[in-house]
Amino acid sequence: MRTLLLLSFVACGGSEPGDSGSDATDPRFDTVNWPSEFGGDRPATVHTPANYDGTSELPVILMLHGYGFAGEIQDLVFQFAQRVDDSEFILIIPEGTTDPGGAQFWNATQACCNFYGSDVDDVGYLMGLLDEVEASLPVDADRISVVGHSNGGFMTYRLACEHSERFAGVASLAGMNTLDEAGCDASTPLSVLQIHGVQDETIPYEGDVYMPSAERSVEVWADKASCNGTQVGDSADYLANISGSDTRKQSWQGCQEGVQAELWTIEGGGHIPGFTETFRDDLTGWLLARSR
């Protein structure tokens, strides 16, 4: 795995990515000349596969940390970085800005978690960061997914609402969609996965006056994709501290072609679950299987 440090705040509307295909003259395919740093003051880490052969565009996972976390600490939960080589994708790990107490956060929705009224444009930062990575690395623009935990999950849904045309899929662990459904003006249906522990005392599974429930968070997106009902699928063993199956998988049926809407309900799971490797493999696989 190669790790590139990006130090960047990039405005929206940056450089356009190159044409698709394996063009030997395209600098994005030349690993020797990949940039290691970009100017600016918002750090992000980019992991690329060490065994990249320079001939094909790669899918992207953009991972957003939770409130008070740093990006690399968040990856201890998901462990995407150690899967970059085998699964061959680009992993982008940006950092939020800090509140007065020094905790990193994303300016996501009214529910979470801009507690001090910052006017930081995190949407602009993240979309600009994607522009910069696409212009510099061999990105498959049809296979960009974003995943977040807690505050990062709320930010994931905000990106989906405002830039659905950019993403193939979004996944949220313990972070909800906006309560203002009318304000979520997504122009393009996309795949959505909500992962939530029933015992989460920080972001309640059933929602509250500030946020919808875990199920409603997915249902809104299922409606956008013309899905027509749910089906309970196989259960899974995703918690390391509980033996046997602990996660119920619910999926919406009849969705627009290529779109999936799913809810993984973790019985006994709290806000920061201790996951099995099976969960991490399945989540990585779900994200990489998405395509626009």
C-alpha positions as CSV (number, residue, x, y, z in Angstrom):
1,M,0.0,0.0,0.0
2,R,1.3,3.4,-0.9
3,T,0.3,6.4,1.3
4,L,0.1,9.9,-0.1
5,L,-0.4,12.8,2.2
6,L,-2.7,15.5,0.8
7,L,-2.6,18.9,2.6
8,S,-5.4,20.6,0.8
9,F,-8.4,22.9,0.9
10,V,-9.7,22.7,-2.7
11,A,-12.5,24.8,-4.0
12,C,-15.4,23.2,-5.8
13,G,-15.1,23.0,-9.6
14,G,-11.4,22.0,-9.7
15,S,-9.6,20.2,-12.5
16,E,-11.6,17.6,-14.5
17,P,-10.4,14.0,-14.4
18,G,-8.9,12.6,-17.5
19,D,-10.7,10.4,-20.0
20,S,-11.5,6.8,-19.0
21,G,-9.2,4.0,-20.2
22,S,-5.6,3.1,-19.9
23,D,-3.8,5.8,-21.8
24,A,0.0,5.3,-21.3
25,T,0.4,9.1,-21.8
26,D,-2.0,9.9,-19.0
27,P,0.0,11.0,-15.9
28,R,-2.6,9.5,-13.6
29,F,-1.4,6.0,-14.6
30,D,2.2,6.8,-13.9
31,T,2.8,5.8,-10.3
32,V,6.4,7.2,-10.4
33,N,5.0,10.7,-10.9
34,W,2.0,10.6,-8.6
35,P,2.1,13.7,-6.4
36,S,2.8,13.1,-2.7
37,E,1.5,16.5,-1.5
38,F,-0.9,19.2,-2.5
39,G,-0.9,22.8,-1.1
40,G,-3.3,23.9,1.6
41,D,-4.1,23.5,5.2
42,R,-6.7,20.7,5.4
43,P,-4.8,17.4,5.7
44,A,-6.0,14.1,4.1
45,T,-4.3,10.8,3.7
46,V,-4.7,8.8,0.5
47,H,-3.9,5.1,0.4
48,T,-3.3,3.5,-3.0
49,P,-2.6,-0.2,-3.8
50,A,1.1,-1.1,-3.9
51,N,0.5,-3.7,-6.6
52,Y,-1.3,-1.3,-8.9
53,D,-0.4,-2.2,-12.5
54,G,-1.0,1.1,-14.1
55,T,-3.6,0.0,-16.6
56,S,-7.0,0.5,-15.1
57,E,-9.0,3.1,-13.2
58,L,-9.6,2.3,-9.5
59,P,-12.7,2.6,-7.4
60,V,-12.6,5.1,-4.5
61,I,-13.8,4.9,-0.9
62,L,-14.0,8.3,0.9
63,M,-14.1,7.7,4.7
64,L,-15.4,10.3,7.2
65,H,-14.5,10.1,10.9
66,G,-16.8,10.6,13.8
67,Y,-17.0,13.5,16.2
68,G,-13.8,13.9,18.2
69,F,-12.0,11.2,16.1
70,A,-9.1,11.6,13.7
71,G,-9.2,9.9,10.4
72,E,-6.6,7.2,11.1
73,I,-8.2,6.5,14.5
74,Q,-11.6,6.0,12.7
75,D,-9.9,3.5,10.4
76,L,-9.2,1.3,13.4
77,V,-13.0,0.7,13.4
78,F,-13.4,0.0,9.6
79,Q,-9.8,-1.1,8.8
80,F,-10.1,-0.1,5.1
81,A,-6.4,0.8,4.8
82,Q,-5.2,-2.8,5.3
83,R,-7.6,-3.9,2.5
84,V,-6.4,-1.4,-0.1
85,D,-3.8,-3.8,-1.6
86,D,-5.9,-6.9,-1.9
87,S,-9.1,-5.2,-3.0
88,E,-7.4,-2.7,-5.2
89,F,-9.0,0.7,-4.5
90,I,-8.1,4.2,-3.5
91,L,-8.9,5.2,0.1
92,I,-9.2,8.9,1.0
93,I,-9.2,9.8,4.7
94,P,-9.8,13.5,5.2
95,E,-9.9,15.4,8.5
96,G,-12.6,17.7,9.8
97,T,-12.0,21.1,11.4
98,T,-11.8,21.5,15.2
99,D,-14.3,22.9,17.7
100,P,-13.2,25.2,20.5
101,G,-12.4,22.2,22.6
102,G,-10.1,20.7,19.9
103,A,-12.5,18.0,18.8
104,Q,-12.6,17.3,15.0
105,F,-16.0,17.5,13.4
106,W,-17.9,17.9,10.2
107,N,-20.5,20.6,9.6
108,A,-23.1,18.1,8.5
109,T,-26.8,18.7,9.5
110,Q,-28.8,20.5,12.2
111,A,-28.7,17.4,14.3
112,C,-25.0,16.8,14.2
113,C,-22.6,18.2,15.0
114,N,-21.8,21.9,14.4
115,F,-22.4,22.8,18.1
116,Y,-20.5,26.1,18.0
117,G,-21.9,27.6,14.8
118,S,-18.9,27.3,12.5
119,D,-19.4,28.5,8.9
120,V,-16.8,26.0,7.5
121,D,-17.8,24.7,4.1
122,D,-17.1,21.0,4.5
123,V,-19.1,20.0,1.5
124,G,-17.0,22.3,-0.7
125,Y,-13.8,21.0,0.9
126,L,-14.7,17.3,0.3
127,M,-16.0,17.7,-3.2
128,G,-12.9,19.8,-4.1
129,L,-10.7,17.1,-2.6
130,L,-12.4,14.5,-4.8
131,D,-11.8,16.8,-7.8
132,E,-8.1,17.0,-7.0
133,V,-7.7,13.2,-6.4
134,E,-9.5,12.5,-9.7
135,A,-7.3,14.8,-11.6
136,S,-4.1,13.2,-10.2
137,L,-4.9,9.5,-9.7
138,P,-6.5,6.8,-11.9
139,V,-10.0,7.1,-10.5
140,D,-13.0,5.3,-11.8
141,A,-15.5,8.1,-11.6
142,D,-18.5,5.7,-11.7
143,R,-17.3,3.9,-8.6
144,I,-16.9,6.5,-5.9
145,S,-18.5,5.7,-2.6
146,V,-18.5,7.5,0.8
147,V,-18.8,6.0,4.3
148,G,-18.9,7.7,7.6
149,H,-19.4,6.9,11.3
150,S,-21.6,9.0,13.6
151,N,-21.0,12.7,12.7
152,G,-19.2,11.3,9.6
153,G,-22.4,9.4,8.8
154,F,-24.5,12.5,9.0
155,M,-22.0,14.2,6.7
156,T,-22.2,11.2,4.3
157,Y,-25.9,11.7,4.0
158,R,-25.4,15.4,3.4
159,L,-23.0,14.7,0.5
160,A,-25.6,12.3,-0.9
161,C,-28.3,14.9,-0.7
162,E,-26.3,17.7,-2.3
163,H,-24.1,15.7,-4.8
164,S,-25.9,12.4,-5.5
165,E,-24.7,12.5,-9.1
166,R,-21.1,12.1,-7.9
167,F,-21.5,8.9,-5.8
168,A,-22.3,5.3,-6.6
169,G,-23.2,4.5,-3.0
170,V,-23.1,5.8,0.6
171,A,-22.9,3.9,3.9
172,S,-23.5,5.3,7.4
173,L,-22.6,3.7,10.7
174,A,-24.6,5.3,13.5
175,G,-25.3,8.5,11.6
176,M,-28.7,9.5,10.2
177,N,-30.2,11.2,7.2
178,T,-31.5,14.7,7.6
179,L,-34.9,15.2,9.3
180,D,-35.7,17.8,6.6
181,E,-36.6,15.4,3.8
182,A,-37.8,18.1,1.5
183,G,-34.4,19.8,1.8
184,C,-32.6,16.7,0.6
185,D,-32.9,17.5,-3.1
186,A,-30.9,14.6,-4.5
187,S,-31.0,14.7,-8.3
188,T,-29.9,11.1,-8.8
189,P,-30.9,7.9,-7.0
190,L,-28.0,6.1,-5.4
191,S,-27.4,3.0,-3.2
192,V,-27.6,3.5,0.5
193,L,-26.6,1.3,3.4
194,Q,-27.4,2.2,7.0
195,I,-25.7,0.3,9.8
196,H,-26.9,0.8,13.3
197,G,-26.8,-0.8,16.7
198,V,-30.1,-1.2,18.6
199,Q,-28.3,-0.3,21.9
200,D,-26.8,2.9,20.6
201,E,-27.3,5.5,23.3
202,T,-25.6,8.4,21.4
203,I,-27.6,8.3,18.2
204,P,-30.8,6.4,19.0
205,Y,-31.8,3.6,16.6
206,E,-35.4,4.9,16.6
207,G,-34.3,8.5,16.1
208,D,-35.7,11.4,18.1
209,V,-37.0,15.0,17.6
210,Y,-33.8,15.9,15.9
211,M,-33.3,13.0,13.5
212,P,-35.2,10.2,11.7
213,S,-34.9,6.6,12.6
214,A,-32.3,4.2,11.1
215,E,-35.0,2.6,9.0
216,R,-36.5,6.0,7.8
217,S,-33.0,7.2,6.9
218,V,-32.9,4.4,4.3
219,E,-36.5,4.5,3.3
220,V,-36.3,8.0,2.0
221,W,-33.6,6.9,-0.4
222,A,-35.5,3.8,-1.3
223,D,-38.4,6.0,-2.3
224,K,-36.2,8.1,-4.6
225,A,-35.2,4.9,-6.3
226,S,-38.8,3.7,-6.7
227,C,-38.3,0.7,-4.4
228,N,-41.5,-1.1,-3.4
229,G,-41.1,-3.0,-0.2
230,T,-38.7,-4.7,2.1
231,Q,-37.3,-8.2,2.6
232,V,-35.4,-9.6,5.5
233,G,-32.3,-11.4,4.3
234,D,-29.7,-13.5,6.0
235,S,-28.4,-12.6,9.4
236,A,-24.7,-12.2,10.1
237,D,-22.1,-12.4,12.9
238,Y,-20.6,-8.9,13.0
239,L,-19.9,-8.3,16.7
240,A,-16.6,-9.7,18.0
241,N,-17.9,-9.8,21.6
242,I,-21.1,-11.7,20.9
243,S,-21.1,-15.3,19.6
244,G,-23.5,-16.2,16.8
245,S,-25.6,-14.1,14.5
246,D,-26.3,-10.6,15.8
247,T,-27.1,-8.5,12.7
248,R,-30.4,-8.5,10.7
249,K,-30.1,-7.5,7.1
250,Q,-33.1,-5.8,5.5
251,S,-33.2,-4.8,1.9
252,W,-35.7,-2.8,-0.3
253,Q,-37.0,-4.6,-3.4
254,G,-37.8,-3.5,-6.9
255,C,-35.4,-0.5,-6.9
256,Q,-34.2,1.3,-10.0
257,E,-31.6,-0.9,-11.8
258,G,-28.2,-0.8,-10.1
259,V,-29.5,0.7,-6.9
260,Q,-29.6,-1.0,-3.5
261,A,-31.1,0.2,-0.2
262,E,-30.2,-1.8,2.9
263,L,-30.4,-1.6,6.7
264,W,-28.1,-3.7,8.8
265,T,-29.5,-3.8,12.3
266,I,-27.0,-4.8,15.0
267,E,-28.7,-6.4,18.0
268,G,-26.7,-5.6,21.1
269,G,-24.6,-3.1,19.2
270,G,-23.7,0.3,20.7
271,H,-22.4,3.5,19.2
272,I,-18.8,2.2,18.6
273,P,-19.2,-1.6,18.0
274,G,-16.3,-4.0,18.1
275,F,-16.5,-5.6,14.7
276,T,-15.5,-8.9,13.3
277,E,-13.3,-9.2,10.2
278,T,-16.3,-10.6,8.4
279,F,-18.1,-7.3,8.9
280,R,-15.2,-5.3,7.5
281,D,-14.9,-7.6,4.5
282,D,-18.6,-7.3,3.8
283,L,-18.7,-3.6,4.2
284,T,-15.7,-3.1,1.9
285,G,-17.3,-5.5,-0.6
286,W,-20.6,-3.6,-0.5
287,L,-19.0,-0.3,-1.2
288,L,-16.7,-1.6,-4.0
289,A,-19.6,-3.3,-5.7
290,R,-21.5,-0.1,-6.2
291,S,-21.4,1.6,-9.7
292,R,-23.3,4.4,-11.3
